[in-house]
Amino acid sequence: MMYFMNNEEELRGKIVAYTQMAGFADAITIVTADKGILVVEQEVEEVFEKKTTVYHDQRAEAYFFQNKYVMEELVKRNIITKEDIAKYKQENL
């Protein structure tokens, strides 16, 4: 079952199955083989200084469901299926 992570510590020991770091995206999306989703945003504050923010699960959820490209890529690559998404929505939204 797919789920959203609250911090980078939850990535420990996981296998990363997909990342989306395109320049047109607002945030970085990392998806693990066990269907965990972590969303991270980086802001440049000054030259060579960056602030990294990990989205909490509810914010990550909202970002994910607005990002049709990532959902389509995950389905196409059979990492997260349409059924996984439908089940998550049914149980959590």
Contacts in CASP RR format, 6 or more apart in sequence:
PFRMAT RR
TARGET T0000
AUTHOR 0000-0000-0000
METHOD contacts of the structure
MODEL  1
MMYFMNNEEELRGKIVAYTQMAGFADAITIVTADKGILVVEQEVEEVFEK
KTTVYHDQRAEAYFFQNKYVMEELVKRNIITKEDIAKYKQENL
1 35 0 8 1.000
1 84 0 8 1.000
1 87 0 8 1.000
1 88 0 8 1.000
2 35 0 8 1.000
2 36 0 8 1.000
2 37 0 8 1.000
2 80 0 8 1.000
2 84 0 8 1.000
2 85 0 8 1.000
2 88 0 8 1.000
3 35 0 8 1.000
3 36 0 8 1.000
3 37 0 8 1.000
3 57 0 8 1.000
3 88 0 8 1.000
4 36 0 8 1.000
4 37 0 8 1.000
4 38 0 8 1.000
4 39 0 8 1.000
4 57 0 8 1.000
4 58 0 8 1.000
4 60 0 8 1.000
4 61 0 8 1.000
4 64 0 8 1.000
5 11 0 8 1.000
5 36 0 8 1.000
5 37 0 8 1.000
5 38 0 8 1.000
5 54 0 8 1.000
5 57 0 8 1.000
5 60 0 8 1.000
6 54 0 8 1.000
6 56 0 8 1.000
6 57 0 8 1.000
7 54 0 8 1.000
8 38 0 8 1.000
8 40 0 8 1.000
8 54 0 8 1.000
10 38 0 8 1.000
11 30 0 8 1.000
11 32 0 8 1.000
11 38 0 8 1.000
14 32 0 8 1.000
14 33 0 8 1.000
14 34 0 8 1.000
14 36 0 8 1.000
15 32 0 8 1.000
15 33 0 8 1.000
15 34 0 8 1.000
16 30 0 8 1.000
16 31 0 8 1.000
16 32 0 8 1.000
16 33 0 8 1.000
17 31 0 8 1.000
17 32 0 8 1.000
17 33 0 8 1.000
17 77 0 8 1.000
17 79 0 8 1.000
18 29 0 8 1.000
18 30 0 8 1.000
18 31 0 8 1.000
18 73 0 8 1.000
18 74 0 8 1.000
18 77 0 8 1.000
18 79 0 8 1.000
19 28 0 8 1.000
19 29 0 8 1.000
19 30 0 8 1.000
19 31 0 8 1.000
20 28 0 8 1.000
20 29 0 8 1.000
20 67 0 8 1.000
20 69 0 8 1.000
20 70 0 8 1.000
20 73 0 8 1.000
21 28 0 8 1.000
25 67 0 8 1.000
26 41 0 8 1.000
26 63 0 8 1.000
27 39 0 8 1.000
27 40 0 8 1.000
27 41 0 8 1.000
27 55 0 8 1.000
27 63 0 8 1.000
28 39 0 8 1.000
28 40 0 8 1.000
28 41 0 8 1.000
28 42 0 8 1.000
29 37 0 8 1.000
29 38 0 8 1.000
29 39 0 8 1.000
29 63 0 8 1.000
29 64 0 8 1.000
29 67 0 8 1.000
29 70 0 8 1.000
30 37 0 8 1.000
30 38 0 8 1.000
30 39 0 8 1.000
30 40 0 8 1.000
31 37 0 8 1.000
31 38 0 8 1.000
31 74 0 8 1.000
31 79 0 8 1.000
31 80 0 8 1.000
32 38 0 8 1.000
33 79 0 8 1.000
35 79 0 8 1.000
35 80 0 8 1.000
35 84 0 8 1.000
37 60 0 8 1.000
37 64 0 8 1.000
38 54 0 8 1.000
38 55 0 8 1.000
38 60 0 8 1.000
39 54 0 8 1.000
39 55 0 8 1.000
39 59 0 8 1.000
39 60 0 8 1.000
39 63 0 8 1.000
39 64 0 8 1.000
40 52 0 8 1.000
40 53 0 8 1.000
40 54 0 8 1.000
40 55 0 8 1.000
41 52 0 8 1.000
41 53 0 8 1.000
41 55 0 8 1.000
42 50 0 8 1.000
42 51 0 8 1.000
42 52 0 8 1.000
42 53 0 8 1.000
43 50 0 8 1.000
43 51 0 8 1.000
43 53 0 8 1.000
44 50 0 8 1.000
45 51 0 8 1.000
55 63 0 8 1.000
61 92 0 8 1.000
64 70 0 8 1.000
64 71 0 8 1.000
65 71 0 8 1.000
65 89 0 8 1.000
71 80 0 8 1.000
71 85 0 8 1.000
74 80 0 8 1.000
75 81 0 8 1.000
75 82 0 8 1.000
75 85 0 8 1.000
END
